[in-house]
Amino acid sequence: MKNSLQNYLKDPKNQSTVDVGMFILLIISFHFLFLGWQALDYWPIKNAIDKLSLWSVNRVFKESCWVLQHVFGVDLTTITHTRTIAALSKEGGFVKVLIAPECASLKQWFHWLFLMLIFPGPWKHKAWYIPVGLVIVELTNVVRICGILLMQIQWPRPNTFHIAHDYVFKIFFYLVIFLMWVLWVEKFKNRKTAQQLNNSTNQQINNE
């Protein structure tokens, strides 16, 4: 049984299945590890995490306001100390997004770091791919905040915020992380394996 499992894991033909399984395992594991760390109030680096969270949420607030004003031309009303962004909907009522500390990119940054530090691959590429991923996570969060407000402007219904926040852009966020992971696997981690499979296939064809 053990040998069969090892042979299955080492077989290049099963690489995609193994990679996806590992991705799912790491994503689920991190979710529960992070919940546990939250329950411990980020011990033993609570002060550092609090400062990082405050810095992150302020950045998201400023960046989202800039994009909404300069890219989408939205006339905003903002309350800086509560990080609230409000605007008039199509029907003339006010809609808003309040950027709480939980809306910072912190969890997703740690998610990306946990995934990429543990997942196999060449470290010479991880050295630049991880920071690039962190920047993309930040930009994705800005898109998420802007999208939540824009959806409320276009469809000012009582449940629009919850649909946008809990479903549309939560799925979008993790889809971006998944696509970055797919790019990593296809272009860096399994590049040699793919070349070996191609060479083996070509050799078999030539032998026939």
PyMOL commands that set and color helices and strands:
alter all, ss='L'
color gray80, all
select helices_A, chain A and resi 2-10+12-39+46-70+80-82+101-103+106-118+123-154+160-189+191-207
alter helices_A, ss='H'
color red, helices_A
select strands_A, chain A and resi 77-79+84-88+94-98
alter strands_A, ss='S'
color yellow, strands_A
deselect
rebuild
show_as cartoon
